[in-house]
């Protein structure tokens, strides 16, 4: 299991690196491939939410954050979802209730 956690950590670091370099589509594709194999991995949904947030795709970001929280109530996606919801409630109410 320890090796699996090291792999997850390395993958997460790689995806954060891609996002920081502006390679959002590449990160989304890599995360999607992993999600196809392990859709129950909350950390992948959190990463995907972050990637969609970088694209300003608020709806998809919120969906992935919500999925991460459903899978793991202690996921950092809980805070990310709350912060994004607060921002959208302040700025763009029509995006939350189309």
C-alpha positions as a Markdown table, in Angstrom:
| # | Residue | x | y | z |
|---|---|---|---|---|
| 1 | Unk | 0.0 | 0.0 | 0.0 |
| 2 | Unk | 2.9 | 2.3 | 0.8 |
| 3 | Unk | 4.1 | 2.1 | -2.9 |
| 4 | Unk | 0.5 | 2.9 | -4.0 |
| 5 | Unk | 0.5 | 6.1 | -1.9 |
| 6 | Unk | 3.9 | 7.1 | -3.2 |
| 7 | Unk | 2.6 | 6.6 | -6.8 |
| 8 | Unk | -0.5 | 8.7 | -6.0 |
| 9 | Unk | 1.6 | 11.4 | -4.5 |
| 10 | Unk | 4.0 | 11.5 | -7.4 |
| 11 | Unk | 1.1 | 11.6 | -9.9 |
| 12 | Unk | -0.6 | 14.5 | -7.9 |
| 13 | Unk | 2.7 | 16.4 | -7.9 |
| 14 | Unk | 3.1 | 15.9 | -11.7 |
| 15 | Unk | -0.5 | 17.1 | -12.3 |
| 16 | Unk | 0.0 | 20.2 | -10.1 |
| 17 | Unk | 3.2 | 20.9 | -12.1 |
| 18 | Unk | 1.3 | 20.6 | -15.4 |
| 19 | Unk | -1.4 | 23.0 | -14.1 |
| 20 | Unk | 1.2 | 25.5 | -12.9 |
| 21 | Unk | 2.7 | 25.4 | -16.4 |
| 22 | Unk | -0.7 | 26.1 | -17.9 |
| 23 | Unk | -0.9 | 22.6 | -19.4 |
| 24 | Unk | -4.5 | 22.2 | -18.2 |
| 25 | Unk | -5.7 | 20.0 | -21.1 |
| 26 | Unk | -2.8 | 17.6 | -20.7 |
| 27 | Unk | -3.5 | 17.4 | -17.0 |
| 28 | Unk | -7.2 | 16.8 | -17.6 |
| 29 | Unk | -6.5 | 14.0 | -20.1 |
| 30 | Unk | -4.1 | 12.3 | -17.6 |
| 31 | Unk | -6.5 | 12.5 | -14.7 |
| 32 | Unk | -9.4 | 11.3 | -16.9 |
| 33 | Unk | -7.3 | 8.2 | -17.8 |
| 34 | Unk | -6.7 | 7.5 | -14.2 |
| 35 | Unk | -10.3 | 8.1 | -13.3 |
| 36 | Unk | -11.4 | 5.5 | -15.9 |
| 37 | Unk | -9.4 | 2.9 | -13.9 |
| 38 | Unk | -10.1 | 4.1 | -10.4 |
| 39 | Unk | -13.3 | 6.2 | -10.3 |
| 40 | Unk | -13.5 | 5.9 | -6.6 |
| 41 | Unk | -10.3 | 7.8 | -5.9 |
| 42 | Unk | -11.3 | 11.0 | -4.2 |
| 43 | Unk | -7.9 | 12.6 | -4.8 |
| 44 | Unk | -8.3 | 12.2 | -8.6 |
| 45 | Unk | -11.7 | 14.0 | -8.4 |
| 46 | Unk | -10.1 | 16.8 | -6.3 |
| 47 | Unk | -7.3 | 17.1 | -8.9 |
| 48 | Unk | -9.9 | 17.2 | -11.7 |
| 49 | Unk | -11.9 | 19.8 | -9.9 |
| 50 | Unk | -8.7 | 21.9 | -9.7 |
| 51 | Unk | -8.0 | 21.5 | -13.4 |
| 52 | Unk | -11.5 | 22.5 | -14.4 |
| 53 | Unk | -11.3 | 25.5 | -12.0 |
| 54 | Unk | -8.2 | 26.6 | -13.8 |
| 55 | Unk | -10.3 | 26.6 | -17.0 |
| 56 | Unk | -13.0 | 28.6 | -15.3 |
| 57 | Unk | -15.3 | 25.6 | -15.9 |
| 58 | Unk | -17.1 | 26.2 | -12.6 |
| 59 | Unk | -19.8 | 23.6 | -13.0 |
| 60 | Unk | -17.4 | 20.7 | -13.7 |
| 61 | Unk | -15.1 | 21.8 | -10.9 |
| 62 | Unk | -18.0 | 21.8 | -8.5 |
| 63 | Unk | -19.1 | 18.4 | -9.7 |
| 64 | Unk | -15.7 | 16.8 | -9.2 |
| 65 | Unk | -15.2 | 18.5 | -5.8 |
| 66 | Unk | -18.7 | 17.2 | -4.8 |
| 67 | Unk | -17.7 | 13.7 | -5.9 |
| 68 | Unk | -14.5 | 13.8 | -4.0 |
| 69 | Unk | -16.3 | 14.9 | -0.8 |
| 70 | Unk | -18.9 | 12.1 | -1.3 |
| 71 | Unk | -16.1 | 9.6 | -1.5 |
| 72 | Unk | -14.1 | 11.1 | 1.4 |
| 73 | Unk | -15.8 | 13.6 | 3.6 |
| 74 | Unk | -12.3 | 14.7 | 4.8 |
| 75 | Unk | -11.1 | 15.5 | 1.3 |
| 76 | Unk | -9.5 | 18.9 | 0.7 |
| 77 | Unk | -12.2 | 19.2 | -2.0 |
| 78 | Unk | -14.6 | 20.1 | 0.8 |
| 79 | Unk | -12.9 | 23.4 | 1.4 |
| 80 | Unk | -12.2 | 24.0 | -2.3 |
| 81 | Unk | -15.9 | 23.4 | -3.1 |
| 82 | Unk | -17.0 | 25.8 | -0.3 |
| 83 | Unk | -14.6 | 28.5 | -1.4 |
| 84 | Unk | -15.6 | 28.2 | -5.0 |
| 85 | Unk | -19.3 | 28.2 | -4.1 |
| 86 | Unk | -18.8 | 31.4 | -2.0 |
| 87 | Unk | -17.0 | 33.1 | -4.9 |
| 88 | Unk | -19.7 | 32.2 | -7.3 |
| 89 | Unk | -22.5 | 33.2 | -5.0 |
| 90 | Unk | -20.9 | 36.6 | -4.7 |
| 91 | Unk | -20.0 | 37.1 | -8.4 |
| 92 | Unk | -22.2 | 34.9 | -10.6 |
| 93 | Unk | -25.4 | 33.7 | -9.1 |
| 94 | Unk | -26.7 | 32.7 | -12.5 |
| 95 | Unk | -23.9 | 30.1 | -13.0 |
| 96 | Unk | -25.1 | 28.1 | -10.0 |
| 97 | Unk | -28.8 | 28.2 | -11.0 |
| 98 | Unk | -28.9 | 28.3 | -14.8 |
